[in-house]
Amino acid sequence: MSKQSLDFSGLGQAFFKARTSRGWTIDSVVADTGLSKATVSRAERMCEDTPVNLQSGVILCQYYGIDPVKYLFHGNTPLKHVEILEEKIEARI
């Protein structure tokens, strides 16, 4: 999967929003998850240049109850491909 397939920024924002909406501090997330403060902070600022490793991302998704599938494909979902193909077929008819 290429980097373009994951919405890094959206996932990072989801981590930040999940933590702050609950009133949790980074230190409390660190204490609960065992991740480092730098990892949690980096995950919240995540972009293509500073992604966290898969294991840390999975831990945070589980901890916050975030479905990581929502951030896969970055607007390039299999359903989008079907829509494009259907449009092409209709255009030929």
N, C-alpha and C positions, 0 to 999 in steps of 0.2 A: 504494500500500500504506500503510495507516495505521500509526501507531506501535505500536498494539496487535498488529500482525502479526509483530513481531520480539521475541524474548525477549532484550532488551538485557542484563539482569542475568546470564542464563545464558551468553551469549556472552562477557561481560566476565570471568566466573568461569573460563570455558574458557581464555581468553587467560592469565589469571594462573596457573592450574593447569599449563598447558602450559609456561610459562616456568619456574616454580619447581620443577616435577618434574624438569626437566633441569638444574637448578642454574645457570641463566642469570641474569644481572643485567639490569636495564633498560638499562644502558649497553651491554651486548653486543648486545641486540636493536636498539638505536638504531644502533650501528655497522654491523650487518648489513643493516638494512632501509632506512636513510636517513630514517626517521621521527624526529620530535623526541621528546625525553624526555617532554615534556608530553603528547604524543599517545599514546604507549605507556602511560603511567600512567593517562590518562583512559580509554583503551580497557579497561583492567583494572578500573576502577571504574565502567564504563559502566552507565548507567540511562537511562530515557527523557528525563531532564532534561539529560544530558550525553553524548549519543551522539557517536561519531567519524564523520568523513565516510566515504562508501562506499569510496573509494579506499584509505584507511588501513585500513579493516576488511578489505578484500580482501587487501591486502598481508600483514596479520597472519595471516589465515586460511591463506594459502598458506605463509607462513613456518613456522607451527606445525603445518601439516597438518590443520587443522580444516575440517570440512565445514560451511559456513555454512547449508546447507539445513536442518540439524537445528534451527536456531534461528529458522526462519521459521514464520509462522502462529501461534506461541505457543499451542499446544494447540488450535488451530482449523484443523486440517489438512483437506484435501479428503476424506481417508478418514473423518475424524470426521463430516463432513457426511453421507457415505454411511451411516454407522452410524445417525445420527439419523433419516435418511429411512426406513431399513429398519424402525426401531422404530415410527415413525409409521404405516407401511403395515401392519405386523403388528398394531398396536393397532386398526386399522379393520376387520381381517378377522374 
